[in-house]
Amino acid sequence: MAAVPTMVVEIHVPLLPTPDLPEVFDEGEEDGDVYVFVVTGAGEGDLLALASSMATLPGAPAGSVAVVSIDGAEEFGLGRRVARPLSAP
């Protein structure tokens, strides 16, 4: 029996030059002109809220999107795209 895929949210952050960056913490993966961070371990709403919080951090570049996908997807960006940050209801 095949394993059931786990839902993940990919956070796609545009790559921009950052002069004088004091430190780089590399836990994401470069994919074309974006950097992708994958989060899992919670429900979709919580993961999208996390992605929204990341998009509003000081210094975060505009244009971040989240992609609801599954682990083991053949490539990044194949799931449902959700603009960041989430707008207030």
PDB file of N, CA, C and O in Angstrom, chain B, residues numbered from 101:
ATOM      1  N   MET B 101       0.837  -1.167   0.000  1.00  0.00           N
ATOM      2  CA  MET B 101       0.000   0.000   0.000  1.00  0.00           C
ATOM      3  C   MET B 101       0.891   1.242   0.000  1.00  0.00           C
ATOM      4  O   MET B 101       1.868   1.316   0.745  1.00  0.00           O
ATOM      5  N   ALA B 102       0.542   2.215  -0.844  1.00  0.00           N
ATOM      6  CA  ALA B 102       1.320   3.447  -0.953  1.00  0.00           C
ATOM      7  C   ALA B 102       1.064   4.337   0.254  1.00  0.00           C
ATOM      8  O   ALA B 102      -0.034   4.357   0.810  1.00  0.00           O
ATOM      9  N   ALA B 103       2.092   5.069   0.645  1.00  0.00           N
ATOM     10  CA  ALA B 103       1.961   6.002   1.770  1.00  0.00           C
ATOM     11  C   ALA B 103       1.061   7.171   1.377  1.00  0.00           C
ATOM     12  O   ALA B 103       1.072   7.616   0.230  1.00  0.00           O
ATOM     13  N   VAL B 104       0.291   7.657   2.330  1.00  0.00           N
ATOM     14  CA  VAL B 104      -0.573   8.810   2.096  1.00  0.00           C
ATOM     15  C   VAL B 104       0.292  10.066   2.097  1.00  0.00           C
ATOM     16  O   VAL B 104       1.048  10.289   3.043  1.00  0.00           O
ATOM     17  N   PRO B 105       0.194  10.900   1.040  1.00  0.00           N
ATOM     18  CA  PRO B 105       1.015  12.118   1.010  1.00  0.00           C
ATOM     19  C   PRO B 105       0.651  13.063   2.154  1.00  0.00           C
ATOM     20  O   PRO B 105      -0.501  13.125   2.582  1.00  0.00           O
ATOM     21  N   THR B 106       1.635  13.785   2.633  1.00  0.00           N
ATOM     22  CA  THR B 106       1.448  14.776   3.673  1.00  0.00           C
ATOM     23  C   THR B 106       1.301  16.147   3.033  1.00  0.00           C
ATOM     24  O   THR B 106       2.067  16.500   2.135  1.00  0.00           O
ATOM     25  N   MET B 107       0.315  16.929   3.490  1.00  0.00           N
ATOM     26  CA  MET B 107       0.148  18.277   2.992  1.00  0.00           C
ATOM     27  C   MET B 107       1.290  19.154   3.491  1.00  0.00           C
ATOM     28  O   MET B 107       1.665  19.097   4.662  1.00  0.00           O
ATOM     29  N   VAL B 108       1.835  19.962   2.593  1.00  0.00           N
ATOM     30  CA  VAL B 108       2.879  20.912   2.936  1.00  0.00           C
ATOM     31  C   VAL B 108       2.493  22.270   2.352  1.00  0.00           C
ATOM     32  O   VAL B 108       1.673  22.349   1.437  1.00  0.00           O
ATOM     33  N   VAL B 109       3.081  23.318   2.877  1.00  0.00           N
ATOM     34  CA  VAL B 109       2.956  24.644   2.281  1.00  0.00           C
ATOM     35  C   VAL B 109       4.363  25.094   1.910  1.00  0.00           C
ATOM     36  O   VAL B 109       5.258  25.150   2.753  1.00  0.00           O
ATOM     37  N   GLU B 110       4.540  25.412   0.631  1.00  0.00           N
ATOM     38  CA  GLU B 110       5.800  25.958   0.139  1.00  0.00           C
ATOM     39  C   GLU B 110       5.697  27.478   0.227  1.00  0.00           C
ATOM     40  O   GLU B 110       4.701  28.058  -0.205  1.00  0.00           O
ATOM     41  N   ILE B 111       6.704  28.115   0.777  1.00  0.00           N
ATOM     42  CA  ILE B 111       6.731  29.574   0.843  1.00  0.00           C
ATOM     43  C   ILE B 111       7.780  30.037  -0.159  1.00  0.00           C
ATOM     44  O   ILE B 111       8.973  29.802   0.032  1.00  0.00           O
ATOM     45  N   HIS B 112       7.338  30.694  -1.224  1.00  0.00           N
ATOM     46  CA  HIS B 112       8.211  31.156  -2.294  1.00  0.00           C
ATOM     47  C   HIS B 112       8.546  32.623  -2.054  1.00  0.00           C
ATOM     48  O   HIS B 112       7.660  33.477  -2.081  1.00  0.00           O
ATOM     49  N   VAL B 113       9.813  32.916  -1.819  1.00  0.00           N
ATOM     50  CA  VAL B 113      10.279  34.266  -1.512  1.00  0.00           C
ATOM     51  C   VAL B 113      11.194  34.714  -2.647  1.00  0.00           C
ATOM     52  O   VAL B 113      12.169  34.030  -2.959  1.00  0.00           O
ATOM     53  N   PRO B 114      10.890  35.871  -3.278  1.00  0.00           N
ATOM     54  CA  PRO B 114      11.755  36.350  -4.363  1.00  0.00           C
ATOM     55  C   PRO B 114      13.192  36.532  -3.898  1.00  0.00           C
ATOM     56  O   PRO B 114      13.443  37.008  -2.791  1.00  0.00           O
ATOM     57  N   LEU B 115      14.136  36.148  -4.760  1.00  0.00           N
ATOM     58  CA  LEU B 115      15.554  36.350  -4.470  1.00  0.00           C
ATOM     59  C   LEU B 115      15.939  37.758  -4.883  1.00  0.00           C
ATOM     60  O   LEU B 115      15.781  38.138  -6.044  1.00  0.00           O
ATOM     61  N   LEU B 116      16.436  38.519  -3.948  1.00  0.00           N
ATOM     62  CA  LEU B 116      16.891  39.873  -4.218  1.00  0.00           C
ATOM     63  C   LEU B 116      18.290  40.046  -3.660  1.00  0.00           C
ATOM     64  O   LEU B 116      18.622  39.459  -2.630  1.00  0.00           O
ATOM     65  N   PRO B 117      19.124  40.852  -4.330  1.00  0.00           N
ATOM     66  CA  PRO B 117      20.445  41.117  -3.754  1.00  0.00           C
ATOM     67  C   PRO B 117      20.303  41.793  -2.397  1.00  0.00           C
ATOM     68  O   PRO B 117      19.499  42.710  -2.228  1.00  0.00           O
ATOM     69  N   THR B 118      21.084  41.334  -1.443  1.00  0.00           N
ATOM     70  CA  THR B 118      21.030  41.908  -0.097  1.00  0.00           C
ATOM     71  C   THR B 118      22.446  42.267   0.330  1.00  0.00           C
ATOM     72  O   THR B 118      23.143  41.463   0.950  1.00  0.00           O
ATOM     73  N   PRO B 119      22.868  43.497  -0.014  1.00  0.00           N
ATOM     74  CA  PRO B 119      24.233  43.892   0.376  1.00  0.00           C
ATOM     75  C   PRO B 119      24.375  43.984   1.887  1.00  0.00           C
ATOM     76  O   PRO B 119      23.441  44.357   2.597  1.00  0.00           O
ATOM     77  N   ASP B 120      25.544  43.641   2.352  1.00  0.00           N
ATOM     78  CA  ASP B 120      25.893  43.755   3.773  1.00  0.00           C
ATOM     79  C   ASP B 120      25.024  42.895   4.690  1.00  0.00           C
ATOM     80  O   ASP B 120      24.814  43.249   5.850  1.00  0.00           O
ATOM     81  N   LEU B 121      24.520  41.774   4.183  1.00  0.00           N
ATOM     82  CA  LEU B 121      23.753  40.853   5.027  1.00  0.00           C
ATOM     83  C   LEU B 121      24.720  40.208   6.019  1.00  0.00           C
ATOM     84  O   LEU B 121      25.684  39.565   5.605  1.00  0.00           O
ATOM     85  N   PRO B 122      24.476  40.371   7.333  1.00  0.00           N
ATOM     86  CA  PRO B 122      25.446  39.889   8.317  1.00  0.00           C
ATOM     87  C   PRO B 122      25.500  38.374   8.452  1.00  0.00           C
ATOM     88  O   PRO B 122      26.540  37.834   8.830  1.00  0.00           O
ATOM     89  N   GLU B 123      24.433  37.687   8.159  1.00  0.00           N
ATOM     90  CA  GLU B 123      24.395  36.233   8.368  1.00  0.00           C
ATOM     91  C   GLU B 123      23.356  35.620   7.438  1.00  0.00           C
ATOM     92  O   GLU B 123      22.328  36.235   7.153  1.00  0.00           O
ATOM     93  N   VAL B 124      23.627  34.409   6.970  1.00  0.00           N
ATOM     94  CA  VAL B 124      22.665  33.710   6.117  1.00  0.00           C
ATOM     95  C   VAL B 124      22.360  32.376   6.761  1.00  0.00           C
ATOM     96  O   VAL B 124      23.275  31.596   7.024  1.00  0.00           O
ATOM     97  N   PHE B 125      21.100  32.098   7.021  1.00  0.00           N
ATOM     98  CA  PHE B 125      20.668  30.826   7.583  1.00  0.00           C
ATOM     99  C   PHE B 125      19.945  30.078   6.478  1.00  0.00           C
ATOM    100  O   PHE B 125      18.832  30.440   6.096  1.00  0.00           O
ATOM    101  N   ASP B 126      20.578  29.039   5.971  1.00  0.00           N
ATOM    102  CA  ASP B 126      20.114  28.372   4.771  1.00  0.00           C
ATOM    103  C   ASP B 126      19.322  27.115   5.089  1.00  0.00           C
ATOM    104  O   ASP B 126      19.906  26.048   5.281  1.00  0.00           O
ATOM    105  N   GLU B 127      18.015  27.224   5.147  1.00  0.00           N
ATOM    106  CA  GLU B 127      17.155  26.070   5.356  1.00  0.00           C
ATOM    107  C   GLU B 127      16.160  25.909   4.213  1.00  0.00           C
ATOM    108  O   GLU B 127      15.313  25.018   4.254  1.00  0.00           O
ATOM    109  N   GLY B 128      16.251  26.745   3.212  1.00  0.00           N
ATOM    110  CA  GLY B 128      15.362  26.673   2.067  1.00  0.00           C
ATOM    111  C   GLY B 128      16.118  26.129   0.871  1.00  0.00           C
ATOM    112  O   GLY B 128      17.240  25.636   0.987  1.00  0.00           O
ATOM    113  N   GLU B 129      15.470  26.232  -0.288  1.00  0.00           N
ATOM    114  CA  GLU B 129      16.088  25.736  -1.512  1.00  0.00           C
ATOM    115  C   GLU B 129      15.832  26.734  -2.630  1.00  0.00           C
ATOM    116  O   GLU B 129      14.703  27.176  -2.837  1.00  0.00           O
ATOM    117  N   GLU B 130      16.893  27.082  -3.348  1.00  0.00           N
ATOM    118  CA  GLU B 130      16.760  27.992  -4.466  1.00  0.00           C
ATOM    119  C   GLU B 130      16.071  27.285  -5.621  1.00  0.00           C
ATOM    120  O   GLU B 130      16.417  26.153  -5.956  1.00  0.00           O
ATOM    121  N   ASP B 131      15.081  27.960  -6.239  1.00  0.00           N
ATOM    122  CA  ASP B 131      14.355  27.398  -7.374  1.00  0.00           C
ATOM    123  C   ASP B 131      14.089  28.537  -8.356  1.00  0.00           C
ATOM    124  O   ASP B 131      13.123  29.285  -8.202  1.00  0.00           O
ATOM    125  N   GLY B 132      14.939  28.661  -9.352  1.00  0.00           N
ATOM    126  CA  GLY B 132      14.806  29.766 -10.296  1.00  0.00           C
ATOM    127  C   GLY B 132      15.075  31.082  -9.608  1.00  0.00           C
ATOM    128  O   GLY B 132      16.145  31.286  -9.034  1.00  0.00           O
ATOM    129  N   ASP B 133      14.090  31.989  -9.666  1.00  0.00           N
ATOM    130  CA  ASP B 133      14.287  33.311  -9.087  1.00  0.00           C
ATOM    131  C   ASP B 133      13.622  33.462  -7.724  1.00  0.00           C
ATOM    132  O   ASP B 133      13.392  34.583  -7.270  1.00  0.00           O
ATOM    133  N   VAL B 134      13.312  32.346  -7.067  1.00  0.00           N
ATOM    134  CA  VAL B 134      12.743  32.385  -5.717  1.00  0.00           C
ATOM    135  C   VAL B 134      13.500  31.428  -4.808  1.00  0.00           C
ATOM    136  O   VAL B 134      14.212  30.535  -5.268  1.00  0.00           O
ATOM    137  N   TYR B 135      13.330  31.635  -3.518  1.00  0.00           N
ATOM    138  CA  TYR B 135      13.837  30.724  -2.507  1.00  0.00           C
ATOM    139  C   TYR B 135      12.617  30.068  -1.902  1.00  0.00           C
ATOM    140  O   TYR B 135      11.660  30.762  -1.561  1.00  0.00           O
ATOM    141  N   VAL B 136      12.616  28.754  -1.755  1.00  0.00           N
ATOM    142  CA  VAL B 136      11.439  28.021  -1.299  1.00  0.00           C
ATOM    143  C   VAL B 136      11.716  27.405   0.069  1.00  0.00           C
ATOM    144  O   VAL B 136      12.684  26.669   0.259  1.00  0.00           O
ATOM    145  N   PHE B 137      10.842  27.729   1.009  1.00  0.00           N
ATOM    146  CA  PHE B 137      10.852  27.117   2.328  1.00  0.00           C
ATOM    147  C   PHE B 137       9.626  26.225   2.409  1.00  0.00           C
ATOM    148  O   PHE B 137       8.539  26.643   2.011  1.00  0.00           O
ATOM    149  N   VAL B 138       9.773  25.017   2.911  1.00  0.00           N
ATOM    150  CA  VAL B 138       8.656  24.080   3.020  1.00  0.00           C
ATOM    151  C   VAL B 138       8.352  23.867   4.493  1.00  0.00           C
ATOM    152  O   VAL B 138       9.235  23.529   5.281  1.00  0.00           O
ATOM    153  N   VAL B 139       7.079  24.071   4.857  1.00  0.00           N
ATOM    154  CA  VAL B 139       6.652  23.862   6.232  1.00  0.00           C
ATOM    155  C   VAL B 139       5.539  22.827   6.255  1.00  0.00           C
ATOM    156  O   VAL B 139       4.755  22.718   5.312  1.00  0.00           O
ATOM    157  N   THR B 140       5.480  22.076   7.333  1.00  0.00           N
ATOM    158  CA  THR B 140       4.479  21.029   7.499  1.00  0.00           C
ATOM    159  C   THR B 140       4.281  20.806   8.990  1.00  0.00           C
ATOM    160  O   THR B 140       4.903  21.480   9.812  1.00  0.00           O
ATOM    161  N   GLY B 141       3.424  19.870   9.337  1.00  0.00           N
ATOM    162  CA  GLY B 141       3.264  19.523  10.750  1.00  0.00           C
ATOM    163  C   GLY B 141       2.114  20.223  11.429  1.00  0.00           C
ATOM    164  O   GLY B 141       1.982  20.146  12.650  1.00  0.00           O
ATOM    165  N   ALA B 142       1.269  20.914  10.661  1.00  0.00           N
ATOM    166  CA  ALA B 142       0.099  21.593  11.224  1.00  0.00           C
ATOM    167  C   ALA B 142      -0.972  21.617  10.142  1.00  0.00           C
ATOM    168  O   ALA B 142      -0.744  21.156   9.024  1.00  0.00           O
ATOM    169  N   GLY B 143      -2.124  22.149  10.472  1.00  0.00           N
ATOM    170  CA  GLY B 143      -3.206  22.264   9.506  1.00  0.00           C
ATOM    171  C   GLY B 143      -2.927  23.351   8.479  1.00  0.00           C
ATOM    172  O   GLY B 143      -2.057  24.201   8.670  1.00  0.00           O
ATOM    173  N   GLU B 144      -3.676  23.307   7.398  1.00  0.00           N
ATOM    174  CA  GLU B 144      -3.470  24.265   6.320  1.00  0.00           C
ATOM    175  C   GLU B 144      -3.590  25.714   6.797  1.00  0.00           C
ATOM    176  O   GLU B 144      -2.762  26.552   6.439  1.00  0.00           O
ATOM    177  N   GLY B 145      -4.607  26.015   7.598  1.00  0.00           N
ATOM    178  CA  GLY B 145      -4.795  27.381   8.075  1.00  0.00           C
ATOM    179  C   GLY B 145      -3.607  27.882   8.867  1.00  0.00           C
ATOM    180  O   GLY B 145      -3.176  29.020   8.679  1.00  0.00           O
ATOM    181  N   ASP B 146      -3.068  27.052   9.753  1.00  0.00           N
ATOM    182  CA  ASP B 146      -1.909  27.452  10.557  1.00  0.00           C
ATOM    183  C   ASP B 146      -0.674  27.648   9.686  1.00  0.00           C
ATOM    184  O   ASP B 146       0.094  28.587   9.894  1.00  0.00           O
ATOM    185  N   LEU B 147      -0.483  26.758   8.708  1.00  0.00           N
ATOM    186  CA  LEU B 147       0.686  26.878   7.841  1.00  0.00           C
ATOM    187  C   LEU B 147       0.584  28.117   6.958  1.00  0.00           C
ATOM    188  O   LEU B 147       1.588  28.788   6.720  1.00  0.00           O
ATOM    189  N   LEU B 148      -0.613  28.426   6.472  1.00  0.00           N
ATOM    190  CA  LEU B 148      -0.782  29.640   5.671  1.00  0.00           C
ATOM    191  C   LEU B 148      -0.602  30.892   6.526  1.00  0.00           C
ATOM    192  O   LEU B 148      -0.079  31.899   6.050  1.00  0.00           O
ATOM    193  N   ALA B 149      -1.036  30.833   7.791  1.00  0.00           N
ATOM    194  CA  ALA B 149      -0.819  31.958   8.703  1.00  0.00           C
ATOM    195  C   ALA B 149       0.681  32.170   8.929  1.00  0.00           C
ATOM    196  O   ALA B 149       1.144  33.309   8.983  1.00  0.00           O
ATOM    197  N   LEU B 150       1.434  31.086   9.059  1.00  0.00           N
ATOM    198  CA  LEU B 150       2.886  31.184   9.205  1.00  0.00           C
ATOM    199  C   LEU B 150       3.496  31.827   7.965  1.00  0.00           C
ATOM    200  O   LEU B 150       4.340  32.716   8.073  1.00  0.00           O
ATOM    201  N   ALA B 151       3.066  31.377   6.788  1.00  0.00           N
ATOM    202  CA  ALA B 151       3.579  31.957   5.542  1.00  0.00           C
ATOM    203  C   ALA B 151       3.263  33.445   5.475  1.00  0.00           C
ATOM    204  O   ALA B 151       4.090  34.238   5.025  1.00  0.00           O
ATOM    205  N   SER B 152       2.070  33.825   5.919  1.00  0.00           N
ATOM    206  CA  SER B 152       1.679  35.224   5.926  1.00  0.00           C
ATOM    207  C   SER B 152       2.551  36.025   6.883  1.00  0.00           C
ATOM    208  O   SER B 152       2.960  37.143   6.569  1.00  0.00           O
ATOM    209  N   SER B 153       2.834  35.459   8.043  1.00  0.00           N
ATOM    210  CA  SER B 153       3.703  36.133   9.017  1.00  0.00           C
ATOM    211  C   SER B 153       5.099  36.334   8.450  1.00  0.00           C
ATOM    212  O   SER B 153       5.704  37.389   8.637  1.00  0.00           O
ATOM    213  N   MET B 154       5.606  35.329   7.762  1.00  0.00           N
ATOM    214  CA  MET B 154       6.938  35.445   7.157  1.00  0.00           C
ATOM    215  C   MET B 154       6.976  36.559   6.118  1.00  0.00           C
ATOM    216  O   MET B 154       7.970  37.276   6.005  1.00  0.00           O
ATOM    217  N   ALA B 155       5.887  36.703   5.359  1.00  0.00           N
ATOM    218  CA  ALA B 155       5.835  37.707   4.294  1.00  0.00           C
ATOM    219  C   ALA B 155       5.829  39.126   4.835  1.00  0.00           C
ATOM    220  O   ALA B 155       6.146  40.068   4.107  1.00  0.00           O
ATOM    221  N   THR B 156       5.471  39.293   6.113  1.00  0.00           N
ATOM    222  CA  THR B 156       5.398  40.634   6.682  1.00  0.00           C
ATOM    223  C   THR B 156       6.557  40.942   7.627  1.00  0.00           C
ATOM    224  O   THR B 156       6.547  41.981   8.288  1.00  0.00           O
ATOM    225  N   LEU B 157       7.542  40.071   7.705  1.00  0.00           N
ATOM    226  CA  LEU B 157       8.721  40.337   8.535  1.00  0.00           C
ATOM    227  C   LEU B 157       9.506  41.516   7.971  1.00  0.00           C
ATOM    228  O   LEU B 157       9.532  41.716   6.757  1.00  0.00           O
ATOM    229  N   PRO B 158      10.147  42.300   8.843  1.00  0.00           N
ATOM    230  CA  PRO B 158      10.978  43.403   8.346  1.00  0.00           C
ATOM    231  C   PRO B 158      12.039  42.866   7.384  1.00  0.00           C
ATOM    232  O   PRO B 158      12.731  41.893   7.684  1.00  0.00           O
ATOM    233  N   GLY B 159      12.151  43.506   6.245  1.00  0.00           N
ATOM    234  CA  GLY B 159      13.153  43.105   5.258  1.00  0.00           C
ATOM    235  C   GLY B 159      12.706  42.018   4.303  1.00  0.00           C
ATOM    236  O   GLY B 159      13.435  41.689   3.368  1.00  0.00           O
ATOM    237  N   ALA B 160      11.520  41.447   4.514  1.00  0.00           N
ATOM    238  CA  ALA B 160      11.029  40.410   3.594  1.00  0.00           C
ATOM    239  C   ALA B 160      10.649  41.065   2.274  1.00  0.00           C
ATOM    240  O   ALA B 160       9.942  42.073   2.269  1.00  0.00           O
ATOM    241  N   PRO B 161      11.104  40.511   1.155  1.00  0.00           N
ATOM    242  CA  PRO B 161      10.785  41.124  -0.131  1.00  0.00           C
ATOM    243  C   PRO B 161       9.313  40.969  -0.487  1.00  0.00           C
ATOM    244  O   PRO B 161       8.670  39.990  -0.107  1.00  0.00           O
ATOM    245  N   ALA B 162       8.790  41.940  -1.218  1.00  0.00           N
ATOM    246  CA  ALA B 162       7.409  41.858  -1.701  1.00  0.00           C
ATOM    247  C   ALA B 162       7.303  40.736  -2.732  1.00  0.00           C
ATOM    248  O   ALA B 162       8.288  40.383  -3.381  1.00  0.00           O
ATOM    249  N   GLY B 163       6.117  40.188  -2.875  1.00  0.00           N
ATOM    250  CA  GLY B 163       5.887  39.191  -3.911  1.00  0.00           C
ATOM    251  C   GLY B 163       5.929  37.758  -3.447  1.00  0.00           C
ATOM    252  O   GLY B 163       5.899  36.845  -4.272  1.00  0.00           O
ATOM    253  N   SER B 164       5.999  37.531  -2.138  1.00  0.00           N
ATOM    254  CA  SER B 164       5.989  36.157  -1.639  1.00  0.00           C
ATOM    255  C   SER B 164       4.646  35.506  -1.911  1.00  0.00           C
ATOM    256  O   SER B 164       3.608  36.164  -1.845  1.00  0.00           O
ATOM    257  N   VAL B 165       4.660  34.224  -2.214  1.00  0.00           N
ATOM    258  CA  VAL B 165       3.430  33.451  -2.374  1.00  0.00           C
ATOM    259  C   VAL B 165       3.589  32.149  -1.616  1.00  0.00           C
ATOM    260  O   VAL B 165       4.703  31.696  -1.354  1.00  0.00           O
ATOM    261  N   ALA B 166       2.462  31.558  -1.271  1.00  0.00           N
ATOM    262  CA  ALA B 166       2.471  30.231  -0.656  1.00  0.00           C
ATOM    263  C   ALA B 166       1.838  29.266  -1.646  1.00  0.00           C
ATOM    264  O   ALA B 166       0.952  29.646  -2.411  1.00  0.00           O
ATOM    265  N   VAL B 167       2.282  28.045  -1.631  1.00  0.00           N
ATOM    266  CA  VAL B 167       1.729  27.004  -2.494  1.00  0.00           C
ATOM    267  C   VAL B 167       1.365  25.825  -1.612  1.00  0.00           C
ATOM    268  O   VAL B 167       2.229  25.246  -0.954  1.00  0.00           O
ATOM    269  N   VAL B 168       0.081  25.466  -1.596  1.00  0.00           N
ATOM    270  CA  VAL B 168      -0.376  24.292  -0.855  1.00  0.00           C
ATOM    271  C   VAL B 168      -0.120  23.096  -1.755  1.00  0.00           C
ATOM    272  O   VAL B 168      -0.642  23.027  -2.867  1.00  0.00           O
ATOM    273  N   SER B 169       0.683  22.156  -1.275  1.00  0.00           N
ATOM    274  CA  SER B 169       1.124  21.027  -2.088  1.00  0.00           C
ATOM    275  C   SER B 169       1.183  19.777  -1.225  1.00  0.00           C
ATOM    276  O   SER B 169       0.599  19.731  -0.143  1.00  0.00           O
ATOM    277  N   ILE B 170       1.885  18.776  -1.704  1.00  0.00           N
ATOM    278  CA  ILE B 170       2.109  17.545  -0.951  1.00  0.00           C
ATOM    279  C   ILE B 170       3.596  17.239  -0.927  1.00  0.00           C
ATOM    280  O   ILE B 170       4.337  17.623  -1.832  1.00  0.00           O
ATOM    281  N   ASP B 171       4.026  16.539   0.128  1.00  0.00           N
ATOM    282  CA  ASP B 171       5.427  16.131   0.157  1.00  0.00           C
ATOM    283  C   ASP B 171       5.661  15.154  -0.985  1.00  0.00           C
ATOM    284  O   ASP B 171       4.767  14.386  -1.344  1.00  0.00           O
ATOM    285  N   GLY B 172       6.813  15.180  -1.534  1.00  0.00           N
ATOM    286  CA  GLY B 172       7.132  14.282  -2.632  1.00  0.00           C
ATOM    287  C   GLY B 172       6.647  14.765  -3.988  1.00  0.00           C
ATOM    288  O   GLY B 172       6.751  14.029  -4.969  1.00  0.00           O
ATOM    289  N   ALA B 173       6.113  15.994  -4.071  1.00  0.00           N
ATOM    290  CA  ALA B 173       5.699  16.526  -5.364  1.00  0.00           C
ATOM    291  C   ALA B 173       6.915  16.549  -6.287  1.00  0.00           C
ATOM    292  O   ALA B 173       8.041  16.749  -5.833  1.00  0.00           O
ATOM    293  N   GLU B 174       6.684  16.344  -7.575  1.00  0.00           N
ATOM    294  CA  GLU B 174       7.785  16.247  -8.532  1.00  0.00           C
ATOM    295  C   GLU B 174       8.613  17.522  -8.625  1.00  0.00           C
ATOM    296  O   GLU B 174       9.810  17.468  -8.905  1.00  0.00           O
ATOM    297  N   GLU B 175       7.976  18.671  -8.391  1.00  0.00           N
ATOM    298  CA  GLU B 175       8.703  19.931  -8.398  1.00  0.00           C
ATOM    299  C   GLU B 175       7.936  20.957  -7.577  1.00  0.00           C
ATOM    300  O   GLU B 175       6.776  20.747  -7.223  1.00  0.00           O
ATOM    301  N   PHE B 176       8.599  22.066  -7.281  1.00  0.00           N
ATOM    302  CA  PHE B 176       7.960  23.129  -6.516  1.00  0.00           C
ATOM    303  C   PHE B 176       6.913  23.841  -7.355  1.00  0.00           C
ATOM    304  O   PHE B 176       7.004  23.879  -8.582  1.00  0.00           O
ATOM    305  N   GLY B 177       5.919  24.403  -6.681  1.00  0.00           N
ATOM    306  CA  GLY B 177       4.979  25.286  -7.333  1.00  0.00           C
ATOM    307  C   GLY B 177       3.826  24.640  -8.065  1.00  0.00           C
ATOM    308  O   GLY B 177       3.121  25.323  -8.807  1.00  0.00           O
ATOM    309  N   LEU B 178       3.604  23.337  -7.885  1.00  0.00           N
ATOM    310  CA  LEU B 178       2.548  22.655  -8.629  1.00  0.00           C
ATOM    311  C   LEU B 178       1.186  22.697  -7.953  1.00  0.00           C
ATOM    312  O   LEU B 178       0.184  22.338  -8.573  1.00  0.00           O
ATOM    313  N   GLY B 179       1.126  23.122  -6.710  1.00  0.00           N
ATOM    314  CA  GLY B 179      -0.133  23.116  -5.971  1.00  0.00           C
ATOM    315  C   GLY B 179      -0.914  24.415  -6.129  1.00  0.00           C
ATOM    316  O   GLY B 179      -0.677  25.199  -7.048  1.00  0.00           O
ATOM    317  N   ARG B 180      -1.838  24.616  -5.220  1.00  0.00           N
ATOM    318  CA  ARG B 180      -2.701  25.806  -5.215  1.00  0.00           C
ATOM    319  C   ARG B 180      -1.929  26.993  -4.656  1.00  0.00           C
ATOM    320  O   ARG B 180      -1.413  26.936  -3.540  1.00  0.00           O
ATOM    321  N   ARG B 181      -1.849  28.077  -5.441  1.00  0.00           N
ATOM    322  CA  ARG B 181      -1.110  29.281  -5.040  1.00  0.00           C
ATOM    323  C   ARG B 181      -2.000  30.202  -4.213  1.00  0.00           C
ATOM    324  O   ARG B 181      -3.175  30.397  -4.526  1.00  0.00           O
ATOM    325  N   VAL B 182      -1.415  30.772  -3.137  1.00  0.00           N
ATOM    326  CA  VAL B 182      -2.114  31.686  -2.259  1.00  0.00           C
ATOM    327  C   VAL B 182      -1.216  32.904  -2.066  1.00  0.00           C
ATOM    328  O   VAL B 182      -0.093  32.783  -1.577  1.00  0.00           O
ATOM    329  N   ALA B 183      -1.721  34.091  -2.456  1.00  0.00           N
ATOM    330  CA  ALA B 183      -0.924  35.312  -2.331  1.00  0.00           C
ATOM    331  C   ALA B 183      -0.623  35.587  -0.861  1.00  0.00           C
ATOM    332  O   ALA B 183      -1.437  35.260   0.003  1.00  0.00           O
ATOM    333  N   ARG B 184       0.515  36.172  -0.567  1.00  0.00           N
ATOM    334  CA  ARG B 184       0.934  36.523   0.789  1.00  0.00           C
ATOM    335  C   ARG B 184       1.045  38.023   0.865  1.00  0.00           C
ATOM    336  O   ARG B 184       1.366  38.620  -0.162  1.00  0.00           O
ATOM    337  N   PRO B 185       0.815  38.686   1.960  1.00  0.00           N
ATOM    338  CA  PRO B 185       0.232  38.109   3.157  1.00  0.00           C
ATOM    339  C   PRO B 185      -1.273  37.942   3.008  1.00  0.00           C
ATOM    340  O   PRO B 185      -1.893  38.540   2.129  1.00  0.00           O
ATOM    341  N   LEU B 186      -1.847  37.128   3.874  1.00  0.00           N
ATOM    342  CA  LEU B 186      -3.286  36.946   3.863  1.00  0.00           C
ATOM    343  C   LEU B 186      -3.941  38.282   4.168  1.00  0.00           C
ATOM    344  O   LEU B 186      -3.479  39.030   5.030  1.00  0.00           O
ATOM    345  N   SER B 187      -5.021  38.575   3.456  1.00  0.00           N
ATOM    346  CA  SER B 187      -5.737  39.813   3.757  1.00  0.00           C
ATOM    347  C   SER B 187      -6.694  39.562   4.908  1.00  0.00           C
ATOM    348  O   SER B 187      -7.175  38.446   5.103  1.00  0.00           O
ATOM    349  N   ALA B 188      -6.958  40.606   5.658  1.00  0.00           N
ATOM    350  CA  ALA B 188      -7.876  40.474   6.812  1.00  0.00           C
ATOM    351  C   ALA B 188      -9.285  40.204   6.297  1.00  0.00           C
ATOM    352  O   ALA B 188      -9.676  40.754   5.268  1.00  0.00           O
ATOM    353  N   PRO B 189     -10.067  39.354   7.003  1.00  0.00           N
ATOM    354  CA  PRO B 189     -11.426  39.050   6.540  1.00  0.00           C
ATOM    355  C   PRO B 189     -12.344  40.244   6.671  1.00  0.00           C
ATOM    356  O   PRO B 189     -13.522  40.158   6.326  1.00  0.00           O
TER     357      PRO B 189
END
